[in-house]
Structures are given as structure tokens and as C-alpha cells.
Amino acid sequence: MGALHEGHIALVKAARKAGNVVASSIFVNPLQFNNPNDLAHYPRQLEQDRSMLEEAGCDLLFAPEKEGIFADFRPRTYDLAPLDQVLEGPSRPGHFQGVVNVVERLFFYVRPNVALFGEKDRQQLAILKHAARKEHWPVQVEGHATIRAADGLALSSRNQRLSPAERVLAPVLYRSLMATNDLAFKTSVADAQQAGLAVLATEPSVVLDYLAIAHPETLQPLADWDGLDEAVALIAAQVGPVRLIDNITLRR
């Protein structure tokens, strides 16, 4: 959605290595915002984004206007269950329907063979892979590892809205995930989750939405490790005016 950072540029560079033509889309999608104020304040910097993409080796930028991309368009309701019923789903009703609707629209115009999405939005990635299979999209949806700042904070366009003091607080999300990782597969799921919650509690001004340990594919919450070799820890919290999300893969 624009306001590009090194995480986005990593996608372009990975695409550059994998394909002979690289296209990027920039579109602040109104269908996926539950909060009109969040939409109004989402950072936009198209000319700077264009320069960053060109320098990274992007061949084509598709940056449509709302009136163009939604011409003769009727939103669909996709079968995303159960992936849209957990984690971000209850907090942001309709969000993932909006994501899938606009991504399918972007794919209609760009027609990529492969599409890369960052793993920071792990649930979004899982839902897009699900939709691609279920809707028989002629595109291979792939993930790319989250790019982080030196203090562990996952890069996000929304980070621009953090004040200096809030930016100092924000890495507690990553520290919380790492505390969960330290106990993963060594103790119970509940104890590993509690370790992460204890770290987050050291910053009481950071308001937790959820800290979950889930199945790596279905993202359904785990009650126990159930013979798995991998799981995923996911977190969402409010830091000042900004809602941040992050996740890491847990390995046995």
C-alpha cells in the first residue's frame, strides 16, 4: 500500500532474482480499513516510492486510482474460513474480504506468474494462498521473510506514525515473541505463551490485542504441541495511535 521501506524493497530484489520482469502495485485499499481515521492517516509518498522501486530494479509500477480499479466492480464474499475467524479476524471484521477482493483485482490487471508478500502479515499471506488455491488463480503466491530494524521491530509503513517515545516502546512486541520462542517445544504451549505475556507486561502503555501460538498452516490456536515440529507465534498490540502486528516461526 505504499510508504515503502526496506521490507518492500527486499520483495522487489527477490523478484528481480527470480523473474525476468518485476512489477509492483501501490494502492491504499479502502476496502480493508475498518477505521476511516486509519485510512485517512495512512502514509502516502508515491513519488518517493517510485524512485525506490526504480533503484531496486522494478520494471513496472501499477498505481491505479480508486475510480479506475473499481470501475464495473462488485465486491465478492469469499470463503476464507476458518483462516479469517481467528487473530486479526475478530478485531477487524471484513478486513480480509477487502484484501482478497483488491488483490484479485490487482492480479486481473497485472497478470503475474508469481506474487511475493511479506511474512510480517502472516495471516494475510495464508489467506491469499488459500484464495489462490480455492479460486484457481493462475498465480503462485509466495512469502518472504520479515525484515527487521536492528532492535527487532518488524518494518512497517505504520511505524512512521510512531512518536520517538512510542518507537522506543514498539520493539517489546518482538521481545515478547522471542520470550515465547525460548520456551517453545520445551514446556507447555500455555507456559510459552505466558512467558511472552510477561515481557509485554513490562510496558503497560502497550495495549495487547492478542498473543497466540498457532498451527503454522491453519493458524488455529494450539492447546498443545501435538507432535508438530513447527508452530507460529503471533502478536498484535496498540502502541500509541498505531496498531502493530508481528509473528515468528517456532521450531522444535
GIWO-V653295 format. One record per residue. SS is DSSP state (A for helix, B for strand, O for the rest). Layout:
BEGIN
SS / SS
END
This chain:
BEGIN
O / O / O / O / O / A / A / A / A / A / A / A / A / A / A / A / A / A / O / O / O / O / B / B / B / O / O / O / O / A / A / A / O / O / O / A / A / A / A / A / A / O / O / O / O / A / A / A / A / A / A / A / A / A / A / A / O / O / O / B / B / B / O / O / O / A / A / A / A / O / O / O / O / O / O / O / O / O / O / O / O / O / A / A / A / O / O / A / A / A / A / O / O / O / A / A / A / A / A / A / A / A / A / A / A / A / A / A / A / A / O / O / O / B / B / B / B / B / O / O / O / A / A / A / A / A / A / A / A / A / A / A / A / A / O / O / O / O / O / B / B / B / B / B / O / O / O / B / O / O / O / O / O / B / O / O / A / A / A / A / A / O / O / A / A / A / A / A / A / A / O / A / A / A / A / A / A / A / A / A / A / A / A / O / O / O / O / O / A / A / A / A / A / A / A / A / A / A / A / A / O / O / O / O / O / O / B / B / B / B / B / B / B / B / O / O / O / O / O / O / B / O / O / O / O / O / O / O / O / B / B / B / B / B / B / B / B / B / B / O / O / B / B / B / B / B / B / B / B / B / B / O
END
